[in-house]
C-alpha cells in the first residue's frame, strides 16, 4: 500500500500545484486587463467576454496541457500496479506482468479520457460561477474597482476549494485504474471469477459493509464487458455532462438507499444495479481478488 499511496500523493500534488498556478495566472491576467481600463469606466459586455476568454484558457486548455504528461505516467503506473497485484495472486501465470498491446491500448484510452475530464473541469464545474459574477457586474454597472475585488474573492474561493477536490480525484482515479489493471491481469490469468476485498474498520462505509456481508462471487466476463464499454466512451463527440451520464448508466455507484439492513440495523446486502467492481462510492477503499 505504501507505493500505491505514494503515487496517489504525487498525482494529487501535480494536479493541485498546476491548478494553483493557473488560477494565479488567470487572476493576474484578468485583473491586469481591468487595471488598463479608465478609472471611472463601467465594464461592458465586450470586456466581460474577453475576461471569460482569459479565465477559460488558463483554467481549461492551459491546465490540461500542464498535467498532460504526468497524467499519462500516473495512469501507466496504476495499471502496472494492478497487473502486479494479479501476478502476486496468481504467480503461476508469469506472463501477467508483461506489458503487451492490450495493456498499452487500455492505458492510452484511459489517458485520453482523463485529459478530457481535466480539460473540461473548468467549463463544466466552475465556469457558471464566473459567468454569474460577470453578468451581475454588467447588470449592476460595476466599475473596474468593484469587479476587481469581486474577482479576487472568486479566484480565492476556487483556489481554497481545490485541494479536497484534487485529493479525492487522485484517490478515486487511482483505485479505478488499478482495478482496471487487475481485471486485465485476471483476463491474462484466464480466471472466471473474482471477489471483493473489503477493509473493515471504523472508516468502512455501510455500502462496503453490505457488500462484504453479501460475500458475492463476481463473473469476470460481466466486469470486463463493463470495462470495455467504459473504454468505448467517445470523448470527441460527447460533452462532459453526456460523458458523465454515459458512465453513470454503465457503472453506477451504490447509493445509500440500496443498502439492505437486518432487524438489528446491520447492513447485510445491496439491492439493485451497480458497478461490478470498485470504487462503489467516493473515497472507496474496497479492492478485488482473483478466484481460480
DRENZALUM-200978 format. One record per residue: x, y, z of N, C-alpha, C, O in turn; residue in three letters. Coordinates in pm, whole numbers, plus 50000, padded with zeros to 5 digits. Layout:
N
XYZXYZXYZXYZALA ...
***
This chain:
292
500824987850000500005000050000500855012750000500405023249956UNK 502095011750049502935023750060503215029649922503135041849904UNK 503545021049825503835025849690502575031749627502625042149561UNK 501455025049649500165029849597499825043549654499435052549580UNK 499975045149785499715058149849500665068749797500285080349781UNK 501895064849769502895074349720502515079849584502615091949561UNK 502075071149492501745076249358500455084549361500305093949283UNK 499525081049451498335089349467498705103349514498195113249463UNK 499605103949611500045116749666500785124949559500585137049548UNK 501625118249481502355125249375501395131349274501555142849233UNK 500385123549234499455128549134498605139949190498325149649120UNK 498185138649315497435149549379498255162449376497735173149344UNK 499525161349409500375173249410500505179349271500495191549256UNK 500625170749170500705175749032499455183748998499545194948948UNK 498275177849024497015184348991496825197249071496485207649015UNK 497055196449200496815207949287497775219449256497365231049251UNK 499045216149236500025226649208499785233049071499925245149056UNK 499435224848973499155230248840497915239248844497875249848780UNK 496925234948919495685242848930495965256248998495485266648952UNK 496735255849106497065268349177497815278049086497575290049088UNK 498725272549006499485280948914498585287648812498715299548785UNK 497665279848755496775285348652495755295048712495405304948648UNK 495285292248832494375301648900495095314948923494535325648900UNK 496335313948971497115326048996497345333948867497215346148865UNK 497695326848759497935333548631496665339748575496675350848522UNK 495545332248587494275337348537493865349848613493395359548554UNK 494055349648744493705361248825494565373248786494055384448773UNK 495855370948768496755381948732496355388148598496265400348587UNK 496115379648497495795384748364494445392048362494315402548300UNK 493455386248432492125392448434492175405948505491605415748457UNK 492845406448617492905418948694493795429248623493545441348631UNK 494825424548555495665433648477494865440148365495025451948336UNK 493995432148302493155437548196492235448448251492035458848188UNK 491675446048370490795456048432491575468648470491055479748462UNK 492815466748512493595478448555493925487648438494205499448457UNK 493885482248317494175490348199492985499048156493115507648069UNK 491815496748217490635504648182490705518448249491335520048354UNK 490055528448190489935541548257489275539848394488395531248409UNK 489665547648491489275545748631487775545148653487295536348724UNK 487015554248596485595555048626484715547248527483485547148541UNK 485325540948430484555534048327483895521448383484505514048461UNK 482635519348343481925507248383482245496048283482485498548165UNK 482235483648333482595472348247481495469948145480305471548173UNK 481925465948025480975463347916480945448347886481765440747935UNK 479965444347804479865430247766481105425747689481565414447707UNK 481645434347604482855430847530484015427747624484755418247604UNK 484155436047727485225433747824484985420947905485925413547936UNK 483725418547938483375406348011483725394047929484265384347982UNK 483405394347799483715383047711485225380547705485665369047703UNK 486005391147702487455389747700487975383747831488885375447831UNK 487375388047942487745382348071487465367348075488285359548123UNK 486295363348025485935349248025486875341247937487205329847969UNK 487315346947825488265340147738489585337747811490175326947800UNK 490055347647884491305346447960491175335348064492035326548074UNK 490105335948142489905326348251489745312248195490305302648248UNK 488975311048088488715297948028490005291647974490225279647990UNK 490835299647910492085294447855493005289547966493545278547957UNK 493175297648070494075293948178493605281748255494405272948287UNK 492325281148285491815270448372491265258648294490815248748353UNK 491295259548162490865248448077492035242748000492665233148044UNK 492325248547884493355243147796494745243147860495455233147854UNK 495125254447920496475255447976496675245748094497735239848108UNK 495645244348176495725235048289495885220648238496745213248285UNK 495045216748141495105203148087496465200448024497015189548038UNK 496995210347954498305208847890499405206747994500325198847972UNK 499315213848105500355213048208500375199448277501435194848321UNK 499205192948288499155180048360499115168148264498955156748308UNK 499255170648136499135160048035500145148748057499745137248076UNK 501425151848054502455141548064502455134648201502545122348205UNK 502345141948314502275135048443501075125648452501155115048515UNK 499945129448391498755121048393499005107948320498605097248367UNK 499655108648204499955096448128500845087048210500595075048214UNK 501855092648273502775084448353502055078148472502285066548505UNK 501185085848536500425081248652499515069548615499425059748688UNK 498845070648502497925060148457498695047348426498275036448464UNK 499815048648356500655037048329501055029948458500975017748468UNK 501475037648557501935031948683500805024748756501035014148816UNK 499595030248753498455024148822498045011048755497715001348823UNK 498055010748622497704998348551498754987648579498414976048604UNK 500034991448573501094981848602500984976648746501274964948772UNK 500574985248837500394981148975499274970848987499404961049060UNK 498164972948913497084963248913497514949848854497144939248906UNK 498304950148747498824937848689499744930648787499714918448798UNK 500554938448859501464932548958500664926049071501034915349120UNK 499564932449113498694926649216498214912849173498224903349252UNK 497794911849047497274899148996498364888648989498124876849017UNK 499574892948953500684883448945501014877749082501404866049093UNK 500854885749186501054880849323499984870649358500254860649425UNK 498754873349313497634864249342497724851249262497294840749310UNK 498294851849140498384840149053499814838949000500044840948880UNK 500774835749086502184835849046502534825948936503554827448869UNK 501704815648918501994805648815501884811448675502474806148580UNK 501134822248661500954828848531501984840048518501644851748539UNK 503194836748483504294846548481504074857548378504624868448391UNK 503274854648274503074864348166502164875948205502054885648130UNK 501504875148320500554885448360501214899148365500644909048319UNK 502414899648420503084912448439503724918248314504164929648315UNK 503774910648205504374915648082503464926148018502254924448012UNK 504074937047971503334948247914503094945747766504024946547686UNK 501844942447730501524939047592500694949647522500444960347577UNK 500264946547401499484955847319498164959447386497764971147387UNK 497484949547443496204952147509496374961247630495534969847657UNK 497464959347702497734967847818498004982247774497504991647836UNK 498784983747669499094997147618497835004047566497645016047584UNK 496984996147499495725001947447494835006547562494235017247554UNK 494754998647666493965002447784494515015447844493755024647873UNK 495815016047861496445027947918496215040247831495855050947882UNK 496405038847701496235050247609494805055447611494565067447608UNK 493845046147616492425050047616492085057647743491395067847739UNK 492555052747858492295059447985492985073147988492425082648042UNK 494175074047931494885086747927494065097347853493935108647900UNK 493515093647739492715103047660491485107447739491115119247738UNK 490845097947806489655101347883489995110248001489245119648031UNK 491105107548069491465115448187491775129848148491385139148218UNK 492475131748037492765145347990491465152347951491335164447969UNK 490515144847897489205150447864488515155747990487975166747989UNK 488535147748098487905152248223488595164748276487945174448314UNK 489915164348278490675175548335490515188248253490375199148308UNK 490545186748121490435198448033489085205148039488965217048011UNK 488065197448075486705202848080486225206148221485075210048240UNK 487105204548319486705206848458486205221148479485165223348540UNK 486965230848427486545244748444485215247248373484285252648432UNK 485145243248248483975246448167482685240548225481635246848219UNK 482785228448279481575221748328481265224848474480095225848511UNK 482295226348557482075227148701482235241048762481715243648870UNK 482945249948694483285262848755482835274748671482545285448726UNK 482785273048542482525284148451481275292048489481275304348484UNK 480195284948528478935291848556479075301548672478445312148671UNK 479905298148770480125307248883480715320548837480295331248881UNK 481695319648747482295331848693481295339248603481215351448607UNK 480545331548523479565337848434478525345548514478125356548474UNK 478085340048627477095346848711477655359748770476975370048773UNK 478905359048816479545370948874479695381848769479425393548795UNK 480145378048650480375387948545479075393548489479005405248451UNK 478035385248483476715390248439476175400448539475615410748501UNK 476365397548666475935406848771476685420048759476125430748783UNK 477955419348721478765431448705478185440648599478175452848615UNK 477695434648490477085442748384475745448248430475455460148415UNK 474915439448488473555443448529473575454648632472735463648630UNK 474545454048722474585463948830475585475148806475845483348895UNK 476155475548686477025486548648478295487648730478665498448774UNK 478975476048751480215476148828481275484748759481385484748636UNK 482045491948837483265498248787484365487748792484185476848846UNK 485525491248735486615481448733487075477948874487475466648900UNK 487035487848967487455485049103486525475049171486985466049242UNK 485215476649149484235467549209484425453349155484405443649230UNK 484615452249023484775439048964486115432749004486185420649024UNK 487145440649015488445435549058488355428849194488865417849213UNK 487715435449289487565429649423486725416949421487015407349492UNK 485685417049337484815405149326485595393449269485465382149316UNK 486405396049166487175385349104488255379949198488515367949199UNK 488855388649275489855384049372489245373749466489865363549496UNK 488035376449513487345367149603486985354249531487115343349587UNK 486545355449406486165343749327487355334549304487235322349322UNK 488485340149266489675332149245490165326049376490635314649378UNK 490065333549485490475328449614489635316449655490155306649709UNK 488335317149628487415306349665487755293349591487825282649652UNK 487965294349458488225281849383489615276349417489845264349405UNK 490525285149457491835280449500491765272649629492405262249644UNK 490975277749724490845271249855490085258049846490415248449915UNK 489095257549760488255245549749488935234449668488485223049671UNK 489995237749597490585228249503491285216649572491275205549518UNK 491895218749688492725208449749491955195549775492415184749738UNK 490785196549837489995184649866489515178049738489455165749729UNK 489175186249639488695180749511489775172449443489535161149402UNK 491005178149431492065171049361492535158749440492915148749380UNK 492505159549571492875147849651491885136449628492275125049608UNK 490595139849630489585129549606489675123849466489505111849446UNK 489935132649368490035127949229491225118649212491115108349145UNK 492365122149272493555113649262493295099849323493675089649266UNK 492665099649440492365086949507491395078549424491605066649402UNK 490325085049377489305077949300489885072449170489635060949134UNK 490655080749100491225076648972492205065148992492205055648913UNK 493025065949096494005055349122493305042049148493735031649096UNK 492255042249227491545029849259490895023949135491015011949110UNK 490215032249056489535027148937490545021548836490325010848780UNK 491645028548813492615024148713493365011748762493655002748683UNK 493675011348891494334999448946493424987348931493894976348902UNK 492114989248951491164978248931491124973948785491014962048755UNK 491194983648693491254980048552492494971548525492444961948449UNK 493614975248587494824967248572494644953148626495114943448566UNK 493964951948740493694938648796492804930548702493094918848674UNK 491734936748653490824929548562491574924948438491354913848388UNK 492464933448388493284929748272494154917648308494344908548227UNK 494694917848430495504906548476494684893948493495154882948463UNK 493444895448542492574883748558492294877248423492234864948412UNK 492114885648320491914880248184493134872348139493004861448084UNK 494334877848164495554870948125495704857648199496214847948144UNK 495244857448324495334845248405494224835248371494164824348427UNK 493364839348279492234831048235491324827148352490784816148357UNK 491154836548444490244834448557488804836448511488554843048410UNK 487894830748584486474832248550485724840648654484684846448624UNK 486254841348774485544848248881486534856148969487734853648968UNK 485984865549044486754872849144485824876449259484604875349247UNK 486394880949370485594885149484486104898649533487154903449491UNK 485344904649622485724917549679486564915549804486384905949879UNK 487474924849826488264925149949487944938450017488374949049972UNK 487184937750125486694949750194487494951950322487634942850404UNK 488024963950337488714967750462487644971250565486884980750547UNK 487594963550673486574965750777487224972450898487954966150974UNK 486934985250915487404992751031486425004051057485325004051001UNK 486795013651139485865024351175485615034151061484755042851073UNK 486355032950952486155041650836485315035150728484955041650630UNK 484985022250744484255014950640482825019950630482115021150730UNK 482395022850508481025027550484480045015950498480425004350488UNK 478775019450522477735009150525477595002450389477204990850380UNK 477905009750283477835003850148478804992150138478414981250096UNK 480054994250177481054983550165480824972650270481144961050245UNK 480284976250387479934965950486478834956750429478874944550448UNK 477884962750360476804954950299477354945650190476944934050181UNK 478264950650109478874942450004479704931150064479714920050012UNK 480394933950174481174923550242480264912750298480574900850291UNK 479124917050353478184907350410477594898350303477314886650329UNK 477414903750182476884895650071477864884650032477454873549995UNK 479164887750040480224878150005479964872049867480004859849850UNK 479694880649772479304876249638480504872449553481584878349566UNK 480314862649465481314859049364480904865849234479764864349189UNK 481824873249173481524881149053482104874448929483284871148927UNK 481304872548824481834867048697482734877348630482364888948616UNK 483914873048589484864882148526484324887548394484564899148360UNK 483604879348319483084883848189482194896048202482234905048119UNK 481374896348309480494907848330481314920548356480994931248304UNK 482364919148436483194930648470483954935848349484024947948327UNK 484544926748271485324931148154484414937248047484844946047972UNK 483184932748041482244938847945481954953347985481924962247900UNK 481744955648115481534969348163482784977848138482684989148091UNK 483954972248168485204979548147485374983147999485734994447966UNK 485114973747910485264976347766484294987147720484654995647638UNK 483084986847773482094997147735482495010847789482275021047722UNK 483055011247908483555023847963484675029447876484755041447853UNK 485535020547828486645024747744486175029247604486925035947533UNK 484955025647567484435029347435483835043347433483345047847329UNK 483855050247547483315063847554484005072847450485225073547445UNK 483215079647369483735088647265483865102647323482895110147330UNK 485075106247365485295119347427485315130647324485195142347360UNK 485455127247196485485137647093484085142647059483905154247023UNK 483095133947072481735137447031480815140847147479725146247126UNK 481235137747270480365139747386480805151747469481995154747481UNK 479815158547526480115168847625480455161947757480275149847771UNK 480955169647853481295163747983480055158248052480115147648113UNK 478935165348043477705160548106477235147548041476795138348110UNK 477315146847907476925134447837477835122947877477375111647895UNK 479125125847890480085115447929479775110348070479835098348096UNK 479445119448159479105115448296477845106848297477785096848369UNK 476855110648220475615102748212475895088748156475325078848203UNK 476765088148056477135075347995477755066048099477415054248107UNK 478665071448177479365063448278478425059348392478475048048440UNK 477575068648435476625065448542475665054348499475275045948581UNK 475285054348372474375043948322475065030348316474435020048342UNK 476355030248281477085017648269477565012348404477485000348430UNK 478045021248487478685016948612478265026048726479085033548779UNK 476985025548765476525034448873477125030549008477305018649038UNK 477425040649089477845038049226476665032649306475515033949265UNK 476965026749419475905022049509475415033949591476225041149651UNK 474125036049594473555046849675473125041449811472915029449827UNK 473015050349907472655046150043471285039450050471055030750133UNK 470365043649960469025037449966469005023449905467955016949906UNK 470135018649852470225004949802470664995149911470604983049891UNK 471115000350025471604991650132470434984450199469414990650231UNK 470584971550219469584963350288470074960950431471204956650451UNK 469214963750529469564962050670468734950750732467604948250689UNK 469294944050833468514934050907467804940751024467854952951038UNK 467164932751108466384938251219467264945051324466774952951405UNK 468554942051323469484948351417470144960651356471094966151412UNK 469634965051242470144976851173471584974951124472364984351119UNK 471894962451089473214959451033473104957850882472174951350834UNK 474024963750805473964962250659474294947950617475334942650654UNK 473394941850540473594927750503473594925450353473824914250307UNK 473354935850275473344933850131473014946650056472724957050116UNK 473064945649925472794957049837471774952849733471914942249672UNK 470774961049711469744958049610469994966449485470644976849491UNK 469474961649374469544969449251470884968749181471814962049226UNK 470974975749069472174975348985473274984449037473004995049094UNK 474504980249016475654988749049476854983548973476834972448919UNK 477904991448968479134987048903479634974248967479564972849090UNK 480134964648888480554951848946481964951949005482454941449048UNK 482624963449009483964964249067484144978049130483424987449096UNK 485104979449221485324992349288485785003049189486284999849081UNK 485615015649226485025020749351483505020349348482885022049243UNK 482925018049465481475017549479480905030649530479695032749527UNK 481785039549576481375052749623482625061349631483735056349614UNK 482455074149657483595083449667484495079449783484015076449892UNK 485815079349760486815075349858486655060849903486975057450017UNK 486175052449815486035038149843487415031649854488325035349779UNK 487575022049946488865015349966488815000449930489814993449942UNK 487654995749887487504981549853488274978249726488344986249634UNK 488844966049724489574961049606489004947549566487984943149619UNK 489674940849472489214927649428490344917449440491514920949456UNK 489954904749433490914893649441490454882649349489264879449343UNK 491404876849276491104866549179490634853649245491084850149354UNK 489714846549178489304833149218489644823849102489174825948990UNK 490434813749128490844804649019489734794548990489884786048902UNK 
***
